[in-house]
Amino acid sequence: MANVGRTGCASALRPGDDVELRRVAVEPYLRGRDVLELGAGDGRLTWLIAPLARSVVAIDPDRAAIAKARRAAGERGATNVTFRVGPAQAPRVGAGRFDTALFSWSL
């Protein structure tokens, strides 16, 4: 269990990404909305959120994970996603700009 909690390492307790979003029934909060995703890592949930959302700003403090996510965004042609390096405690994105904030498996 030494890898649990590290970027890119799956938790033994975490459900599959699509299952995770379905279990908490987030689709109505994502569809056509501006979403702030905190603790985005390399974008594992971002790619499920982006097709539903109007826009996604995905933030994580891990520079390497965000670099990987940015490369993937280019490869996927994701035009409604922005990845930023930063902490969840101070995301610096402005007040009142998002309809939904998602913070999943990031503690």
PyMOL commands that set and color helices and strands:
alter all, ss='L'
color gray80, all
select helices_A, chain A and resi 17-23+27-30+46-49+63-76
alter helices_A, ss='H'
color red, helices_A
select strands_A, chain A and resi 34-38+55-60+81-85+100-103
alter strands_A, ss='S'
color yellow, strands_A
deselect
rebuild
show_as cartoon
